[in-house]
Amino acid sequence: MAGYVIIPSVGGAVANPLFPPPPLNDKVDLAASLITTITCTASATPHAAGAWVEVVPSLSDDSTGIYFTFAASYAATTVDTSSILEFGLGTVGNEVVWASALVGFMTARMQVFVPGFIPAGSRVSVRARSLVVSKVFAFLNFKFAGASAAALGAPVNYGFNTAASNGVALAHSGAINTKGAWTQIVAATTAAHSVLGVFPQPASADIVSTILIDIGIGAVAAEIAIVSNIFITFSATESILDTLPSPACFGIDIPIGSRLSARYQTSRSTVADLMTLALVAA
């Protein structure tokens, strides 16, 4: 299977299939003892895709995902900063979206991981969409996860809404500290997956609370939580604080054809505390 690599044990230890694996050396600048910063800019039209920015012209080895750290806070008080990063594979002018990530409301130094197999030799690029026109995103620590003991296929996006630069709107319970109804993210997964990346993002600028999110699998009224109580704190400056797991990525076996859903609760009863959510599975 593409992306499957057997890692021998070292000193009797068993290879660990968890993510992210150790990174490749692409983007490392040994002369300056740093990892090259990547910057991309959203379009001057809200929610339209900005220009592709090359990350690497040819990946040095197979990779099982991309992780990156924000160079600055991308939140602003009373401002909806809903944004999507799209990662592309392909030659200049022929880039195809490989996977996406919701990145609005993020705080400086937060790390995000996007799982999925990328073959050696691939040209990798990134571009941005945002409600905020010409929004600039910079990443201090843009790295490619190396080979893993687990088998990964190409990533699949579920729930991304490019028309609004966010995800699927989750149902609010209307009550304080009470889980809302399950909201469907995808009716049937298009492949079997072993890794799940979770990307929450507010639906508006008026959100100051703590939030717990569950990810579920199963038919309507028969959902079972496979990830429970992902904790997020939002500040008065409309920013996600570093309570969100870094990265929010989990090793979970999900059969093909699975219905995935999500629900959440918040410390405020106001329905202004609306959340959206998207998933990347590989």
C-alpha positions, -999 to 999 in steps of 0.1 A, spaced: 0 0 0 13 35 -8 28 52 22 34 20 41 68 19 57 81 -7 82 103 10 108 127 -15 126 128 -15 163 157 3 180 171 -11 213 142 -35 215 115 -7 213 85 -13 191 79 12 163 53 38 173 25 44 148 13 76 164 14 110 147 32 131 138 63 111 132 98 127 132 101 153 104 120 153 72 148 179 67 129 198 39 128 236 48 156 233 73 182 261 69 214 247 85 233 279 77 210 300 99 199 272 124 162 276 115 134 264 95 125 286 66 94 308 71 65 303 47 41 332 40 9 332 19 -18 358 13 -55 354 9 -73 370 -21 -86 406 -21 -120 390 -26 -135 374 5 -134 336 5 -117 334 -29 -84 315 -31 -52 335 -30 -21 327 -51 -2 294 -46 31 298 -28 57 270 -33 68 253 -1 91 227 -16 99 221 -53 105 184 -48 99 166 -15 130 147 -4 112 115 8 77 101 14 57 120 40 28 112 62 16 148 67 24 185 72 26 204 104 33 240 110 34 267 137 18 301 134 42 330 135 17 354 149 -19 356 162 -45 358 135 -74 368 157 -88 403 162 -113 416 187 -149 416 174 -137 404 140 -147 372 123 -113 358 110 -127 326 94 -99 312 71 -88 281 53 -54 270 42 -52 247 12 -22 226 4 -16 216 -32 4 191 -51 15 196 -87 36 217 -111 33 255 -113 -2 263 -127 -14 227 -122 -17 225 -84 -45 203 -71 -57 207 -35 -43 178 -14 -59 188 19 -71 218 38 -71 232 74 -93 257 92 -70 284 106 -91 314 116 -90 328 152 -56 310 158 -30 322 183 7 326 178 28 295 184 -1 271 179 8 240 160 -14 223 134 -10 189 118 -26 178 85 -24 140 80 -20 122 47 5 106 24 27 127 1 50 108 -23 87 117 -26 94 141 -54 61 160 -50 61 198 -54 41 211 -25 24 246 -23 0 264 0 -26 291 -5 -52 309 17 -89 318 17 -103 342 43 -133 363 51 -107 390 58 -94 404 25 -57 400 17 -50 383 50 -14 373 54 -4 340 71 32 332 81 45 300 96 77 297 116 79 259 117 66 244 84 77 207 84 68 174 67 63 143 89 85 115 79 77 78 74 55 61 98 48 25 109 12 30 100 -2 29 65 -17 61 52 -34 69 20 -42 103 5 -61 127 28 -98 133 24 -115 166 34 -148 164 51 -170 194 60 -150 223 45 -171 252 33 -149 273 10 -178 297 3 -175 309 40 -139 298 48 -152 276 76 -168 242 83 -201 226 91 -221 246 116 -227 225 147 -260 226 166 -261 247 198 -281 232 227 -294 266 237 -284 259 273 -252 264 293 -228 235 297 -250 211 277 -241 191 246 -261 200 215 -275 175 191 -251 155 168 -245 173 135 -235 153 105 -201 161 90 -202 134 63 -229 109 55 -204 82 43 -166 83 43 -152 76 9 -123 55 21 -111 36 52 -90 59 75 -66 54 104 -59 90 113 -83 118 119 -74 155 120 -100 178 137 -104 214 128 -129 235 148 -135 272 141 -161 297 153 -190 308 131 -189 344 142 -168 370 160 -189 369 192 -175 340 211 -159 342 245 -162 309 263 -148 275 270 -160 247 247 -159 209 246 -163 190 213 -171 154 206 -166 135 173 -190 107 167 -195 77 143 -227 59 135 -262 63 121 -286 90 132 -297 86 168 -270 58 172 -239 80 173 -210 68 194 -182 93 205 -148 83 191 -131 115 204 -146 131 235 -143 166 250 -117 183 229 -111 214 250 -109 249 235 -108 283 252 -117 315 234 -105 348 247 -121 383 246 -99 390 216 -117 363 196 -87 340 196 -83 303 202 -59 299 231 -34 271 232 -58 247 250 -66 231 216 -44 199 213 -13 206 192 -18 189 169 -55 179 171 -49 147 153 -58 112 165 -51 76 155 -85 61 149 -97 33 126 -127 45 106 -142 20 81 -152 31 46 -189 43 44 -189 56 80 -212 85 90 -192 110 110 -208 137 131 -199 162 159 -215 179 189 -204 205 214 -212 223 246 -202 258 258 -199 277 290 -223 303 276 -260 297 267 -260 323 239 -264 309 204 -239 335 194 -213 309 205 -217 289 173 -190 265 162 -181 250 128 -160 220 123 -142 202 94 -122 170 93 -92 156 74 -89 119 74 -62 96 60 
